[in-house]
Amino acid sequence: MDLNFSKEEVEFRQEVKVFLQASLPEDIQEIARKGQHFGKEHFQRWQKILNEKGWGAPNWPTEHGGPGWSATQKYILEEEMGMAGAPIPPPFGIGMVGPVIIAYGSDAQKEKYLPRILNADDWWCQGYSEPGAGSDLASLKTKATRDGDKYVINGQKIWTSYAHYADRMFCLVRTDKEAKPQAGISFILLDMDTPGITVRPIKSMNNFHMLNEVFFEDVRVPAENLVGEENKGWTYAKFLLGHERANIADIGASKRHLTGLKEMVATINSDGKPLAEDDTFQRKIAELDVKLMALEYTQLRFLAEDEAGRDVGPVASILKIKGSELTQAITETSVEALGYYAMPYVDELVQPGSNTEAVGGEFATGVVPYFLYKRATSIFGGSNEIQRNILAKMVLGL
């Protein structure tokens, strides 16, 4: 197994660096540097820049507008974007529903939706989780009843990221209540301005509005919006979740935040000397470095398997578990380093364009909101408990 990048891949990495330096807007760089929240406009603007370059959908085939890259090229772009602080476009369009439409959608659906996804003209959200049906997704209860050339949808979704921004949703609905749970589910596309849809905000503990509840009351959706076959939605959902979890280790962003932590402890004094010289903090930083290196080499091993045409399979759950734990450890250590400067939370500080300085300097601006937000990474994309069950059953055979 060769974990070294080829000459061509090293040259590609340099091309990506040059592109990011020249094309990542300064105001977006400033938002990332301050740890502020990106808004819809920032995500869409950056996606259009990527699309104009031809890099808007790294995982799509060339016939649908993708660059036809190898797995290594996709990894390099994602890592460099993470290190540069570029806004990673929400995956719901490019990374999730796009591949499903490409694989299972009709020609009419491909023609209608794919160009708009590619250019960020449509913002998508994911209608999967429900109250009582999160990790146990097969128990979902939102139902769709066929009525002529329409489906009538009733039910509720929850934890729906960016539903308040979304133009469209891809949604799992139950179309056969008599079949066993996985066999009675369908995958349907719908417009968020359809009568009968209500979106209610869920404020996170970092005071950021990303999550929502979505209610459906006699929502009539054209039957042509069904993807693939009726009652085959579980197959498409599993295909989509494979894309969702593929890059959840987020190594580039962890590298950037760990670098920021090192800069921070070099400037903060403790007992008359920089915190970076404190034995306890030196050990903590060293442990984070080792964990990040281990995660990166694990990712590279899986990448080598992918490039060799071998399916990594369920063992990739390791990346989800260790990646989320690492990013939580980095944010926890950042809060600890700031001490009492981390305590104040001022919502204005994390809003794009704010020039207000946090008590304790720019390092304190986004640390606490980011720390609070990252509490949820061990749930995103399937909870770490579920991932450990997958490893136990499908890898270790327990």
N, C-alpha and C positions, 0 to 999 in steps of 0.2 A: 504494500500500500504506500503510494507516494503522496505525502502531505505538502510537498513543495509546489509553489505556483510556477507555471511555465513562463518562458520569456514573453510569450504573447499575452499571458494573463497579467504579468507585471506591467507590460506596456499599456494594457487596457486599464489597469488601476490608475496609472498616471493620467490617462485620458479622462477618466472620471474625475480625478482631483482637479484637473485644469478646468473642466466644464463647471464643476461646482464653484470654484473660485470666481469664474467669470459670470455665471448665470444665476447663482442664488442671490435674490434681492437683498439689499442691505437691511431693509426694515425687518425682513424675516430673520436674518441673522441676528439682529438686535433682540428680537423677541426670544429666540432660542438662548442667547447669551444670558438674558435676564431671568430665564426660567418662567416666562409668561405663557399664557394660553394662546395657541393658534386658533383663529376663527375660521369659519367656512370659507371666507374670501381668500385667506392665505393658502389653505389646502388646494382650492380650485386654481388659483393663480399658478402655483408651483406645478400642479399636474399638467396644466396647459403648456408650461415651459418644457416639461419633460416630454410631452407628446410631440411638440414641435421638433424636438431633437430626435424623435424616433424611439425614445426610451420610456414611453408612457405606460407600457404593459410588458414588463420583462418576461413574464411567464406565458404570454400569448404566442401562438404560432404566427408566422409572417403573413399568412393569408388573411388574417384578421387584424393586422396592424401591429403585431409584436415584432421585436427585433431578431427573433430566432436565436437567442442566446443559449449558451450552455448553463448548467446549474452553477458553475463557478462564476461566470460573469454576473449572474443575478445576485449571487452572494456578495461579490465585490461591490456592486452598486449599492446594495442595501447597507453594507458595512460602512462605506464611505459617506453615504447620506446620513447615517446615524452619527458618525464622528463629526460631520460638518454641522449638525443641528438642523438639517433640512427637514421640513415637515413630511413625515411619511404619510402619503395619502391614505385615508381610511380604507381598509381592505374590502369593504362591502361590495364595491363595484368592480374594480380591477382584479382583486384577489379572490373574490368569492363567486358572486353571481355571474360575472363575465365568463369564467371557465365552465360553469354549469351550462350556460346558454350555448357556448361553443361546442360542448360535448353532447348535450341532449336537446337543445332548443330547435325550433323549426327555422327554416330559412327566413321566414318573415320576421321572427323574433330576432334573429341575428342581424338582419338588415336594419331593423328599427332601433335596437338597443345598443349594440356594440359600439358604433361610432360615437354615440353620445356618452357612453361610459368612458371611452378612451380619452375624450377631450374634456371630461369633467363637466359636461353640460347637464348631466343628471347626477344628483346625489342620492345614493341608495342607503337603505337601512335593512336590518335583518330581523325578520319576525319569527324567532325560534322559541326562546324561553317564555314560560308562562308561570303564574303562581302555582307551585306544586309540580312544575315540569321544567326543570333546568338541566341538571346533569342527567336526570331521568327523562330525556326528551320524548321518548316514545309514549309517555303518558299524556301528551298534550290533548287538550279538549276543544280548542277553537275548531269549529266545524264549517264546512262549505257544502251546501246542498245545491245540486244541479237544478236549474229552473230554465228550461229552454236553452237559449244561447248564452246564459249567464250562470255564474256561481253566486250564491247568496251566503255571505260569511258573517258569522256571529261568534264572539268570544273576546279574548283578551291576551295581549302579549305584555311582557315586562322586561325591564333592563334593556330596553331597545336604544342602543347608542345612536345619538344624533338624529332621532326620529323627527325632532323639531326643525332640522335642516332639510330633511329628505324630500325629494320629489317622488321617489318610488320605493317600494318595499318588495323583497322576495320573502315569501311567507310559507310556512308549513301549516297545513290545515288537515283536519280529519274528514275524509270523504266516504269512509265506510266504517261505521261504528261497530259492525258485527265481526269484522275481520280481527285477527290478532293485532296488537298495537302497532307493530312496525309495518304491517301489510296494508293498513287502511289510511295511509298518509299520502297527501299530494303536495306538490311544489308549485306555487302559483305566484305570478307577478301582479302587482296592483299599484295604481296611482294614489299618492297620499292625499290628494284633494278630492277623492271620491266621497260622495255624501255618506254619512254614517260612521266615518272615522274620527275619533277624538284622541288627541295626544295630550297627556298630562305630564308635567316635568317631575323628575326625581332629582333633588339636589344631593350631590355627594357630600361627604363630610369635609371635603376641601372647598366647599361652596361653589363647585363648578357644575354647571348644567350640561351634562352630556347624556345622562340616562333618562328614560321616559317609560311611562305606561302607555299602551295603545289599546283603545277599545274599538270593537267592531259591532255595529248594530245594523243588521240587514244591509250590509255593504254588497252592492251588486257589481261583479267583476266579469268582463267578457270571458267566455270559455276559451277563447283563443289565447288567453294569458296563461293557461296551464302549460307548464314545461314538461315535455315528455309525455308519459302515460299516466292516467289517473291511477292512484294507489301505489305508484312506484316512487313516491317522493322520498322515502327513507333511503333508497339507493343514491339519489341525488344529494341528499343531506350528508351522507357519509363521505361522498366524493368532495363536497364543499368543505367539510370539516378538516379533511386532509390538507387542503390549501390553507385554511385558517391557522393551523398549528405548525405549518412548515417553517416559518421564520420567527417564531415567537421567542427564541433565545435573545434576540435583540442585542447582539454583541457590540455593534458599532455604538449604540447609545450608551451602553454600559462603559465602554472605553472612554467616551466623552465625559460622562459623569464622574468616573473615577479620576480622570485627569483634573476635573474641576475640584474634586475633594482634595487632591494633593496640593493644588494651588491654594486652596482655602486654609489648610492646616499649616502651610508655610508662612501665612501672613497673620494668623491668630496667635497671640501670646498666651502662655500659661506659666505662671510662676516665674515670669521674667525671661522666658525663652520661647521660641516658636514651638507651637504644638507639634510640629513635624519632628522635633527632637525629643519629644516625650517617648519613653520606652514603650509605654502601653499603646500609644497611637501608632508608633512605628510597627509594632506587631500586628495591629488591626489592619493597617494599610497593606502590609506584606501578605496577610491572609487573603485579603480581597484580590490582590494581584495574582496570587496562586490560583484562587478559585476561577478568576476570569481566564487565565491561561488554560486551565483544565477544560473549561467550557468551550473555549475557542478550538482547542485541539479535538475535542469530542465532535464539534460541529464539522471540522475539517475531515475527520474520519468518515462521518456520514456523507459528506460531500464527495469524497473519493469513491465511496460505494455507489452513490448516485451516478457519478460520471462513468463508472464501470458498467452501468446498466443493471445493477443489483438493487432490489427494493429494500430500503432500510426497514420499513414496516413499523410495528408498534414500538420498537426500541427507541424511536425518535421521541417518545414521551419523556425521555431523560432530559432532552433540551428544554422542554417546557418547564419541568420541575426545577432544574438547576438554574435556568435563566431567570425565572421569576424570583427564586430565593436570593440570587445574587443581586438583582436590582433592588430588592428590599433591604438587603444588608448594606448596600452602598448608601441608600437614603437614610437608613437608621444611623449609620456612622456620621453622616453629614449633619444630622440634627444634633447628635451628641457633641460634635466638634464645635458647633455654634453656641452650645450652652443656652444661656437665657436669651441670647439674641434670636434664637429660633422660636421663642414663645409667641411673640405678637403675630397675629394674622390680620393683614389688611387686604381686603379683596381688591382694592384699586391697584395694588402693586402688581398683580398678575394679569391685569387687563392689557391687551396689546396697545402700545403707544404711550403707556404711562411713563412719565419721567420722574415719578416720586421715588425717592431712595428709601430703602428699608433701613430700620435701625440695625446697625451692624454691617452696613455696606451692601454692595450688590449681591454678595454670596447669599445673604439672608432672604432675598426677594422671593425666589421660587422654591426654596428648600422644603419648607413645611407643606405647602400645597402638593408638591411632587411626592413627598414622603407619604402623605395621606392617600393620594391617588394610587400609589404603588402598593398599598395594602391589598388592592383587588387583583393584582397580577396573578396571584396563586389561584384565582377563580376563573379568570379569562380563559377562553378556549378549552374549557373542561377543567374542573378543579384538580388541584394536585393530588387529592385523595383518589379521584377517579383515575388519574394518570398512573398512580402507583398500583391500583388494581389491575389496570391494563398490563403493566409490566409483570406483575405477579402471575397473572393468568396466561397471557399470550407469549411471554418471553421466558419466564422461569417455570411455567407449567405447574404452578402451585394450586 
